[in-house]
Amino acid sequence: MGRLVRRYHERLVALGVSDYSWEQCLQHYRGSVLYALAPGIAMLGALDATDGRGLGDAIVLRALLHASDVDAFGAFVLA
């Protein structure tokens, strides 16, 4: 995944967090990526679509691409 997520997990363990495996951390990260979609979608409704910047579109597109890269929806296992 990413070095930053790995460092985050290593630091948690170093500070005494137990019973939280790398696999759990990775799964939680993958699922949390979906939360980045909400601000972008909210911005789409609030921004002036004629300003030419496409900021809302860019935020949503980047969040969707990252969600796809890390298989964010696959992080949710239905039992």
HUFENZI-V416764 format. One record per run of one state. SS is the DSSP state (A for helix, B for strand, O for the rest). FROM is the first residue (numbers start at 1). TO is the last residue. If there is no record, write none. Layout:
# HUFENZI-V416764
((SS/FROM/TO) (SS/FROM/TO))
This chain:
# HUFENZI-V416764
((O/1/2) (A/3/14) (O/15/21) (A/22/46) (O/47/54) (A/55/69) (O/70/71) (A/72/75) (O/76/79))
